[in-house]
């Protein structure tokens, strides 16, 4: 997306970041820790919804 459209506008960055926060919060509420969150593991679908990918290094917190 950034390669095609260039630098993100502030409202776009805010929207993407909020989606990332929401996804990480969901994982943490379900006791899943991603452990490898980086730009390469953030995907955009055709509706510009952020998807967190590559849970190969995840940690499941068990009480």
Long-range contacts (C-beta under 8 A, 24 or more apart in sequence): 1-44, 1-48, 15-48, 16-42, 16-48, 16-50, 19-49, 19-50, 20-50, 20-52, 23-50, 23-51, 23-52, 24-52, 27-52, 31-60, 31-61, 31-62, 31-63, 32-58, 32-59, 32-60, 32-61, 33-58, 33-59, 33-60, 33-61, 34-58, 35-59
